Amino acid sequence: MEAENSTAPEWETATTEQPRIVELYPNPVADGNVGEFVAIEFPSETDPQGLALHDDGRQEARLPETTLDGTVVFSHDPAETRTHTDHEVYPLDGHIQFAENGETVTLRRNGTVVDSVQYDRAAETELWERDGDTKGSWRPVEATDLDPARVGGGEATVFVLPDASDRPVGLIEDADERIMLAAYTYSDARITDALLDAHERGVDVQVAVEASPVGGTTERSAAQLDELTAAGIDVVAFGGDTARYRFHHAKFAVVDDEALVMTENWKPSGTGGQSNRGWGVVTHDGPTADAIADVFVADLGASDSIPWATYRDSVAPVEEPATAGTYPAEFNPERVPLQETTVLTAPDNAETEIRREIQDAEESIRLTQMSIGGRDDPLLREALDAARRGVELRILLSSAWYAEEENAALRAWLDDLAADENLDIEVRLADPGGRYEKLHTKGVVVDSETVILGSINWNTHSLRENRELALVLDGEEVGSYYADVFDADWAGLVWRFPIGLGVVLVVTGVGTAETARRRLAFE
């Protein structure tokens, strides 16, 4: 589904005192468009006498003769429609049908136009929602519309990968009651063993993965998901004909009254600690865990949640590249107090909230991303506006072979922009220096006191088409921790010199080995 290719309806005038069309669902996936509907918002206790819907003036369907109030849905197949909406559903009396290729839908009372909408094309399984008097947008019919969940106080354990690869599996090993694990890709055998053990001791375990990740589902992933399913664990794949999002890209777990949110995938290169630089956090308060659990439950209740055992036959597994790196643990996990935690989801609310956090920046923004979705990326534009008002902007991007050319081009453009406008902007491509293999982090530190981390990439696909989840963490100690990680990764190279008795001196910084040796001589 490509929501941006749909053309939003154009509305004729309608007053707030009159009923008005607020939703249209013209193109269900079912044969014959079974379940299509229109939602109408009625003033208090509206008498529907004389009200009828018309499609391009050719067909008519009368509304039921019962007092109507608030938003009410009308359909020729109420039973099917009730699976797609939470509003009250009434049957239509007539033969109106909504064309997939576009038409005009009009609400009339005794022949007089009350409200009217014209649309050019309706993408399959997309719902049009009215926004204000004349505007609206398309979205998948079962997509959530969640507000940010804000929780005051509490504590969290902050960590980075590959340094603390024991943290995700350790949390699962300690589970007593519930585990809800959400993944884009999944193939970490240690996690599988921990989930199986948890299931054996009576923990309620549920696992959800993306059905069609880029590059395909790997043989290792399919085998482990098969093993979980065979043991009786509920495993689902998000996708199929009714997929609400381009990708289920979230990476989190709810374990009892704690929640783990990461930038990394549940695979050896991510949670396994064998490759990627990533950020993670475990929150220790029930309300945050419950807010994230609500997202998980809402997604599992949608029609694109397919049992793995059902979806498995359509999967042609591919080989997963081997990873076997080992890296030093420079940053230990730390338990820190929080002023506030905010749970963000995409496409529901993340873009607006992240832009607001950037708008509030007063001193500095540290941004680390594998890549950024071009010069017109909305979050990058917001960060550039912050730089124009005097905020220091530092951007660290991946130097991996598949991103290096694109990231180098963006760096050159930003360098020129900074010079032309005299802005305090600096961009670097990460130099792992033996501390990790490649940068995969999706994190922001604002003014050293607000941190945003999770699965959200800085591109419009991630913000507007994927299911993503991230946390905004407010507090001086959490900001200081990730600022230190960023600054170390920003510095780049690491040189290690044995100085006797098993002691190794570590020197960081961008430069040559000779520079490091000279620094050692003075230190």
Salt bridges, closest charged atoms under 4 A:
GLU23 OE2 - HIS87 NE2 3.90
GLU41 OE1 - ARG20 NE 3.15
ASP56 OD2 - ARG58 NH1 3.48
GLU60 OE1 - HIS54 NE2 3.34
GLU60 OE2 - ARG62 NH1 3.66
GLU80 OE2 - HIS84 NE2 3.21
ASP93 OD2 - ARG62 NH2 3.02
GLU103 OE1 - ARG58 NH2 3.97
ASP115 OD2 - ARG130 NH1 2.82
GLU129 OE2 - ARG139 NH2 2.93
ASP133 OD1 - ARG20 NH1 3.91
GLU155 OE1 - ARG335 NE 2.88
ASP163 OD1 - ARG277 NH1 2.91
ASP188 OD2 - ARG190 NH2 3.33
ASP226 OD1 - ARG312 NE 3.00
GLU258 OE2 - HIS284 ND1 2.55
GLU264 OE1 - HIS440 ND1 2.80
ASP290 OD1 - ARG178 NH2 2.87
ASP299 OD1 - ARG244 NH1 3.03
ASP299 OD2 - ARG467 NE 2.91
ASP304 OD1 - ARG244 NE 2.96
GLU320 OE2 - ARG220 NH1 2.89
GLU330 OE2 - ARG435 NE 2.63
ASP348 OD1 - ARG467 NH1 2.91
GLU351 OE2 - ARG355 NH1 3.94
GLU351 OE2 - ARG464 NH2 2.82
GLU353 OE1 - ARG150 NH2 2.91
GLU353 OE2 - ARG356 NH1 2.43
ASP376 OD1 - ARG381 NH2 3.15
GLU382 OE1 - ARG355 NE 2.72
ASP385 OD1 - ARG388 NH1 3.20
GLU392 OE1 - ARG394 NH2 3.59
GLU421 OE1 - ARG388 NE 2.78
ASP424 OD1 - ARG394 NH2 2.93
GLU426 OE1 - ARG394 NE 3.84
GLU426 OE2 - ARG428 NE 3.31
GLU465 OE2 - HIS461 ND1 3.15
GLU468 OE1 - HIS249 ND1 2.77
ASP487 OD1 - ARG366 NE 3.00
ASP489 OD2 - ARG277 NE 2.84
ASP489 OD1 - ARG435 NH2 2.84
GLU514 OE1 - ARG517 NH1 3.64
GLU514 OE2 - ARG518 NE 3.43
